Amino acid sequence: MAVAPRIDVSTSLRTAEAEPTPAQHAELAASVARDVLFATQPRTPGHRAPNTTWDLIGTHASGQAAVYYADGRTHLEKPFLFADGFNYGKSDLPALFEHFNTPYQEGTPGLFDQLLARGHDIVLIGFERRHTRIQHNADLAAKAIERAIAERLGDARLTVGGVSMGGIITRYALTKMEHDDINHQTDTYLSWDSPHNGAWIPLILQQMAYFFETLAPGEPGKPSQADLIRSEAAQQLLWAWVPDAKYSGEVATASELRTEFVDELADLGNFPQRPRLLGLANGRGDGVGRPLPAGEIAFDWKAAFNTASATARFQPDRGTGQPVGGMHILGELRRSTTTEVPALDGVPGGTLESFGLVADALKAEIGEEYRSGAFVPAVSASAFKYDPIVWDVDPKLPLLDQGPDDFHLGEVGFDTENTEHSHVSPVLANWLLDRL
């Protein structure tokens, strides 16, 4: 019988250390950033105002849609609905527009400008709480689809999708609408580096997010370091998840929210059946990942006066009791090991500066080449057919060599390098434009 992927944490007491002074406690707390870890900030503030906005109100969530009419148009005619993805807090729709409209090569307009010039009306779907349950925000996506149909002049069918978790939100919305016999009038579904089979944040870094809250608690009323990791969205999205810094147990089933979501989506039909299904992956399709040495130390941090320390290793490749790192504070030492967890940090996929973000929060030194690892493995973004809980797949599988029946999506465009999650490269932009 196969062993389920798991993590184990052992705790021991170090040689008695002198109790830090209040000043040393304060210095320790000041050395750790209080920002929400793994929450990425938009690099460029958006400046393009939408033509109009829609308030989206659901039973359990709320949000807003920003509508940009096609060039020379003052009404909705050919809707292209695109949902925001995984992050903490409220969507920044102007920044989302700016991200996808930044020119990706000299002399070429941004992707969204090209879509607007071709007659697509862009409807960006945003959420008040990006970190809430996927089903709750999918209800808002369904309301945006229904409003687009109601306001559209003519009978042009819709393109509906999203980036990152936005692709999962709209996948769920369209699938449920079909299950409920609601005509979504969608011709094309599109996901951009969406984790159809789950995303990956290294387990040792998840533990550190919880651990750091004990070192530098967040300010009252404001989110703290682990709030994105403990969120409902993270529990549903991440293939492997831990609930706290001391958790020992299976990681693919640590949260019932994920297993329930996977089962619910399967019961609804798994994917929408009526539209053509397109997907883009920021990872390579030839099986070549990033050169991150499995099991090696990514960064090693020590606080002043030796009051705390943390070591993070790149995820080892399966095995039993493989060290992934450890933490210590005031005499208590924790060591973490994993069993049968694949070395996902270096696999092909859209990347996230996961190790870099945590190292920065500690002001720890880390090599530039070690900052980023896979966040959405290409086998997940491409919706390759395998069990999304068991992950009975080689994450370095050369996907370009697989047959079309091996994917849930009808067509997948892969990048030629493992680029940053949601990055708009010439390869991906041109692949999409050719199909729209």
LOVEX-18265 format. One record per residue (C-alpha): residue number from 1; residue in three letters; z, y, x. Coordinates in steps of 0.001 Angstrom, whole numbers. Layout:
BEGIN
   num   residu        pz        py        px
   NUM      ALA         Z         Y         X
...
//
This chain:
BEGIN
   num   residu        pz        py        px
     1      MET         0         0         0
     2      ALA     -1004      3395      1374
     3      VAL      1778      5756      2415
     4      ALA      1731      9074       554
     5      PRO      1550     12228      2697
     6      ARG      5048     13598      3193
     7      ILE      7274     15899      5216
     8      ASP     10768     15172      6525
     9      VAL     13313     17680      7774
    10      SER     16262     16739      9969
    11      THR     19187     19103     10508
    12      SER     21610     19094     13402
    13      LEU     24175     21445     14909
    14      ARG     23598     22951     18320
    15      THR     26316     23673     20845
    16      ALA     28698     26235     19404
    17      GLU     27321     29724     19824
    18      ALA     29200     32975     19729
    19      GLU     29115     34647     16335
    20      PRO     26723     37613     16527
    21      THR     28124     41062     16077
    22      PRO     27128     43132     13022
    23      ALA     24760     45069     15241
    24      GLN     23122     41843     16407
    25      HIS     22786     40645     12808
    26      ALA     21077     43927     11974
    27      GLU     18731     43617     14944
    28      LEU     17839     40071     13907
    29      ALA     17067     41157     10346
    30      ALA     14980     44055     11606
    31      SER     12863     41726     13741
    32      VAL     11445     39905     10712
    33      ALA      8943     41572      8367
    34      ARG      9860     41535      4684
    35      ASP      6295     41534      3352
    36      VAL      5034     38692      1177
    37      LEU      3585     36155      3590
    38      PHE       -31     34955      3166
    39      ALA      -821     37813       773
    40      THR     -3932     39422      2206
    41      GLN     -4518     43145      1828
    42      PRO     -7955     44678      1173
    43      ARG     -9384     46008      4414
    44      THR    -11293     48863      2810
    45      PRO    -10060     50788      -232
    46      GLY    -12577     50834     -3045
    47      HIS    -14146     54156     -4022
    48      ARG    -16793     53199     -6606
    49      ALA    -15506     53917    -10099
    50      PRO    -16667     51526    -12817
    51      ASN    -18687     52772    -15759
    52      THR    -15997     51523    -18101
    53      THR    -12962     49252    -18171
    54      TRP    -11659     46691    -20641
    55      ASP     -8017     45864    -21162
    56      LEU     -7485     42118    -21349
    57      ILE     -4412     40940    -23266
    58      GLY     -3519     37275    -23561
    59      THR      -573     35311    -24885
    60      HIS      1076     34945    -21465
    61      ALA      -817     37363    -19208
    62      SER     -2664     40651    -19090
    63      GLY     -5344     42182    -16942
    64      GLN     -8360     44426    -16841
    65      ALA    -12093     44154    -16373
    66      ALA    -14135     46753    -14496
    67      VAL    -17718     47073    -15726
    68      TYR    -20550     48356    -13535
    69      TYR    -23835     48753    -15395
    70      ALA    -27087     47855    -13691
    71      ASP    -29098     50673    -12136
    72      GLY    -30454     53080    -14744
    73      ARG    -28550     51440    -17568
    74      THR    -25799     52753    -19855
    75      HIS    -24970     49520    -21622
    76      LEU    -24300     45854    -20976
    77      GLU    -27416     43701    -20994
    78      LYS    -27295     40995    -18288
    79      PRO    -23613     40240    -17609
    80      PHE    -22465     38875    -14238
    81      LEU    -18728     38156    -14651
    82      PHE    -16768     37584    -11456
    83      ALA    -13010     36898    -11322
    84      ASP    -10530     37909     -8640
    85      GLY     -8765     35220     -6611
    86      PHE     -5475     34014     -5133
    87      ASN     -3033     36671     -4020
    88      TYR       251     38280     -5008
    89      GLY       596     40949     -7666
    90      LYS     -2043     43020     -9413
    91      SER     -5775     42849     -8757
    92      ASP     -7379     45790     -6976
    93      LEU    -10814     45746     -8598
    94      PRO    -12302     48752     -6730
    95      ALA    -11356     47018     -3457
    96      LEU    -12854     43753     -4725
    97      PHE    -16115     45590     -5489
    98      GLU    -16049     47184     -2033
    99      HIS    -15485     43819      -353
   100      PHE    -18527     42233     -1936
   101      ASN    -20631     45359     -1544
   102      THR    -20032     46058      2137
   103      PRO    -23452     45757      3828
   104      TYR    -23621     42425      5617
   105      GLN    -26549     43349      7863
   106      GLU    -28077     46586      9078
   107      GLY    -30659     48069      6771
   108      THR    -29702     45890      3784
   109      PRO    -27691     47128       786
   110      GLY    -24471     45363      -112
   111      LEU    -24594     42231     -2263
   112      PHE    -23375     43930     -5437
   113      ASP    -25797     46829     -4991
   114      GLN    -28613     44292     -4789
   115      LEU    -27429     42571     -7958
   116      LEU    -27205     45919     -9781
   117      ALA    -30725     46796     -8611
   118      ARG    -31984     43477     -9978
   119      GLY    -30609     44226    -13424
   120      HIS    -27279     42370    -13331
   121      ASP    -24332     44193    -14948
   122      ILE    -21228     43351    -12894
   123      VAL    -17992     42690    -14765
   124      LEU    -15059     42177    -12382
   125      ILE    -12137     40344    -13986
   126      GLY     -8706     41276    -12664
   127      PHE     -5175     40177    -13404
   128      GLU     -1813     41898    -13626
   129      ARG      -217     38881    -11939
   130      ARG     -2645     37005     -9724
   131      HIS       167     34616     -8851
   132      THR       829     33331    -12362
   133      ARG      -463     30068    -13844
   134      ILE     -4187     29482    -13707
   135      GLN     -4291     28677    -17434
   136      HIS     -2752     32051    -18320
   137      ASN     -5333     34033    -16373
   138      ALA     -8103     31721    -17613
   139      ASP     -7241     32924    -21111
   140      LEU     -8058     36459    -19927
   141      ALA    -11336     35276    -18394
   142      ALA    -12291     33709    -21728
   143      LYS    -11543     37006    -23488
   144      ALA    -13756     38849    -20991
   145      ILE    -16573     36349    -21659
   146      GLU    -16234     36839    -25412
   147      ARG    -16229     40623    -25067
   148      ALA    -19299     40549    -22813
   149      ILE    -21127     38512    -25456
   150      ALA    -20031     40940    -28191
   151      GLU    -21057     44094    -26270
   152      ARG    -24252     42773    -24690
   153      LEU    -27512     44133    -26047
   154      GLY    -30127     41424    -26225
   155      ASP    -29669     37727    -25667
   156      ALA    -29613     37339    -21873
   157      ARG    -27278     34524    -20962
   158      LEU    -24248     35081    -18734
   159      THR    -23443     34303    -15133
   160      VAL    -19716     33549    -14832
   161      GLY    -17642     32703    -11775
   162      GLY    -15252     34047     -9205
   163      VAL    -13997     34123     -5667
   164      SER    -11258     31817     -4391
   165      MET     -8939     30919     -7274
   166      GLY    -11115     33122     -9498
   167      GLY    -13661     30321     -9388
   168      ILE    -11017     27868    -10598
   169      ILE     -9862     30278    -13316
   170      THR    -13401     30641    -14688
   171      ARG    -14100     26918    -14234
   172      TYR    -11078     26200    -16426
   173      ALA    -12023     28928    -18937
   174      LEU    -15592     27669    -19432
   175      THR    -14504     24027    -19566
   176      LYS    -11847     24765    -22175
   177      MET    -14250     26876    -24231
   178      GLU    -16657     23942    -24344
   179      HIS    -13815     21579    -25255
   180      ASP    -12828     23943    -28082
   181      ASP    -16476     24197    -29193
   182      ILE    -16734     27910    -28331
   183      ASN    -20217     29018    -27302
   184      HIS    -19751     30790    -23953
   185      GLN    -23506     31502    -23664
   186      THR    -23286     31005    -19908
   187      ASP    -26368     29915    -17997
   188      THR    -24856     29845    -14491
   189      TYR    -21375     29098    -13181
   190      LEU    -20647     30320     -9656
   191      SER    -17702     29698     -7323
   192      TRP    -17277     31481     -3982
   193      ASP    -15138     29443     -1563
   194      SER    -13036     28172     -4456
   195      PRO    -10564     25333     -3738
   196      HIS    -11868     22874     -6331
   197      ASN     -9857     20062     -4767
   198      GLY     -7023     22192     -3393
   199      ALA     -6292     24727      -659
   200      TRP     -4273     24364      2546
   201      ILE     -1479     26440      4048
   202      PRO       285     24626      6914
   203      LEU      3519     23006      5756
   204      ILE      5526     24330      8688
   205      LEU      4434     27881      7820
   206      GLN      5394     27399      4188
   207      GLN      8862     26341      5357
   208      MET      9095     29372      7605
   209      ALA      8354     31693      4677
   210      TYR     11445     30358      2905
   211      PHE     13450     30330      6145
   212      PHE     12726     33973      6928
   213      GLU     14196     35073      3612
   214      THR     17598     33999      4937
   215      LEU     17050     36102      8070
   216      ALA     15761     39232      6363
   217      PRO     16214     39183      2587
   218      GLY     13798     41341       636
   219      GLU     14870     44553     -1024
   220      PRO     16276     44233     -4547
   221      GLY     13534     44281     -7162
   222      LYS     10751     43757     -4634
   223      PRO      8949     40515     -3708
   224      SER     10057     38734      -552
   225      GLN      8404     36584      2083
   226      ALA      8106     33304       154
   227      ASP      7293     34672     -3293
   228      LEU      3582     33863     -3041
   229      ILE      4272     30340     -1760
   230      ARG      6769     29617     -4535
   231      SER      4543     31135     -7227
   232      GLU      3076     29050    -10019
   233      ALA      -447     29744     -8773
   234      ALA       379     28429     -5291
   235      GLN      1939     25294     -6735
   236      GLN     -1232     24614     -8733
   237      LEU     -3642     25571     -5970
   238      LEU     -2249     24058     -2768
   239      TRP     -2967     20395     -2108
   240      ALA       292     20090      -126
   241      TRP      3301     22230     -1084
   242      VAL      7030     22386      -329
   243      PRO      9656     24030     -2558
   244      ASP     12047     25199       177
   245      ALA     12743     25171      3907
   246      LYS     14752     21928      3866
   247      TYR     12597     19822      1552
   248      SER     11908     16209      2513
   249      GLY      9513     14171       404
   250      GLU      5931     13757      -723
   251      VAL      3866     16927      -470
   252      ALA       802     16311     -2656
   253      THR      2998     15748     -5694
   254      ALA      5918     18022     -4815
   255      SER      5132     20261     -7783
   256      GLU      4523     18937    -11267
   257      LEU      2508     22078    -11929
   258      ARG      -320     20819     -9703
   259      THR      -441     17274    -11037
   260      GLU      -258     18576    -14609
   261      PHE     -3057     21078    -13972
   262      VAL     -5344     18490    -12354
   263      ASP     -4739     16079    -15256
   264      GLU     -5234     18792    -17880
   265      LEU     -8507     19964    -16350
   266      ALA     -9753     16365    -16199
   267      ASP     -8856     15833    -19849
   268      LEU    -10815     18949    -20831
   269      GLY    -13917     17709    -18993
   270      ASN    -13183     18755    -15375
   271      PHE    -16209     21073    -15077
   272      PRO    -18286     22932    -17667
   273      GLN    -21260     20815    -18672
   274      ARG    -23691     23380    -20126
   275      PRO    -24357     25828    -17264
   276      ARG    -25901     25030    -13918
   277      LEU    -23128     24821    -11331
   278      LEU    -23470     26764     -8076
   279      GLY    -20947     26958     -5257
   280      LEU    -20683     28748     -1938
   281      ALA    -18480     27612       940
   282      ASN    -17377     29797      3826
   283      GLY    -17078     26618      5855
   284      ARG    -19837     24780      7688
   285      GLY    -21510     21813      6074
   286      ASP    -22209     19827      9242
   287      GLY    -18643     18643      9835
   288      VAL    -17909     21010     12734
   289      GLY    -14541     22743     12428
   290      ARG    -12536     25144     14557
   291      PRO    -11193     24052     17987
   292      LEU     -7497     23995     17072
   293      PRO     -5695     21207     18982
   294      ALA     -3892     19006     16462
   295      GLY      -166     18741     17208
   296      GLU      -152     21492     19840
   297      ILE      2110     24562     19674
   298      ALA       508     27549     17946
   299      PHE      3378     29937     18645
   300      ASP      6981     29823     19822
   301      TRP      9393     32608     18839
   302      LYS     12929     33450     19902
   303      ALA     15007     36243     18441
   304      ALA     17256     38531     20455
   305      PHE     20581     37034     21637
   306      ASN     19188     33548     20841
   307      THR     20405     33892     17264
   308      ALA     17257     32332     15808
   309      SER     14017     30679     16876
   310      ALA     10920     29121     15345
   311      THR      8163     26875     16652
   312      ALA      4953     26140     14764
   313      ARG      2489     23411     15699
   314      PHE      -988     22832     14367
   315      GLN      -910     20011     11860
   316      PRO     -1159     16628     13646
   317      ASP     -3741     14119     12435
   318      ARG     -1941     11733     10095
   319      GLY       391      9244     11830
   320      THR      4077      8704     11118
   321      GLY      6881     11148     11956
   322      GLN      4597     13634     13702
   323      PRO      6400     16829     14854
   324      VAL      5078     20011     13231
   325      GLY      7728     22455     14399
   326      GLY     11249     23603     13764
   327      MET     13619     26497     13234
   328      HIS     17133     27363     14232
   329      ILE     19601     30004     13147
   330      LEU     23194     30506     14244
   331      GLY     23729     26998     15571
   332      GLU     21832     25063     12901
   333      LEU     18643     23367     14110
   334      ARG     15964     21996     11773
   335      ARG     13064     19844     12909
   336      SER     10131     18963     10679
   337      THR      7835     15957     10892
   338      THR      4940     14848      8714
   339      THR      3484     11474      7846
   340      GLU      -117     10766      6835
   341      VAL     -1013     14451      6560
   342      PRO     -4513     15109      7956
   343      ALA     -5124     17711     10662
   344      LEU     -6497     20281      8226
   345      ASP     -6029     23400     10356
   346      GLY     -9169     22723     12398
   347      VAL    -11476     21259      9741
   348      PRO    -14610     23032      8488
   349      GLY    -13694     25597      5863
   350      GLY    -13097     29178      4901
   351      THR    -10366     30472      7178
   352      LEU     -7123     32397      6729
   353      GLU     -5058     34034      9453
   354      SER     -2130     31855      8421
   355      PHE      -636     31364     11878
   356      GLY     -1429     34944     12854
   357      LEU       186     36416      9738
   358      VAL      3433     34516     10316
   359      ALA      3447     35296     14051
   360      ASP      2925     38974     13252
   361      ALA      5843     38899     10813
   362      LEU      8016     37767     13731
   363      LYS      6324     39915     16374
   364      ALA      5645     36641     18180
   365      GLU      2867     36260     20714
   366      ILE      -118     34170     19639
   367      GLY     -3554     33718     21137
   368      GLU     -6410     35270     19204
   369      GLU     -8130     31885     19002
   370      TYR     -5032     30405     17324
   371      ARG     -4577     32974     14563
   372      SER     -6813     31401     11914
   373      GLY     -7160     27928     10459
   374      ALA     -8851     26380      7463
   375      PHE     -7593     27656      4101
   376      VAL    -10250     26175      1806
   377      PRO    -11705     23077      3496
   378      ALA    -15435     22714      2941
   379      VAL    -14912     19363      1197
   380      SER    -12877     21286     -1396
   381      ALA    -15081     24383     -1755
   382      SER    -18135     22178     -2254
   383      ALA    -16396     20123     -4970
   384      PHE    -17179     16915     -3122
   385      LYS    -16153     13973     -5293
   386      TYR    -12767     12571     -4258
   387      ASP     -9263     12359     -5678
   388      PRO     -7776     15909     -5539
   389      ILE     -4242     14505     -5338
   390      VAL     -4710     11554     -2969
   391      TRP     -7308     13293      -775
   392      ASP     -8959      9997       171
   393      VAL    -11656     11812      2144
   394      ASP    -12558     12650      5713
   395      PRO    -12183     16463      5770
   396      LYS    -14706     16632      8626
   397      LEU    -17360     14757      6673
   398      PRO    -20890     16082      7376
   399      LEU    -21523     17317      3851
   400      LEU    -25138     18258      4481
   401      ASP    -25863     14549      4901
   402      GLN    -24436     13594      1499
   403      GLY    -26448     13078     -1669
   404      PRO    -26431     15450     -4663
   405      ASP    -24567     12916     -6800
   406      ASP    -21629     13109     -4362
   407      PHE    -20749     16631     -5573
   408      HIS    -19526     17984     -8895
   409      LEU    -21558     21153     -8290
   410      GLY    -25316     21119     -8739
   411      GLU    -26006     23111     -5571
   412      VAL    -23792     24227     -2690
   413      GLY    -24521     26834       -44
   414      PHE    -22644     26433      3247
   415      ASP    -22186     29061      5921
   416      THR    -23443     28376      9436
   417      GLU    -20046     29236     10930
   418      ASN    -16507     28760      9629
   419      THR    -16035     32293      8416
   420      GLU    -13085     34080      6875
   421      HIS    -12287     33022      3314
   422      SER    -14436     35092       881
   423      HIS    -16482     36661      3710
   424      VAL    -19964     37811      2685
   425      SER    -22350     36614      5371
   426      PRO    -26145     37035      5368
   427      VAL    -26530     33263      4942
   428      LEU    -24370     33100      1806
   429      ALA    -25624     36359       297
   430      ASN    -29266     35369       658
   431      TRP    -28574     31863      -665
   432      LEU    -27057     33359     -3805
   433      LEU    -29750     36009     -4300
   434      ASP    -32449     33348     -4044
   435      ARG    -30841     31481     -6949
   436      LEU    -30107     34437     -9203
//
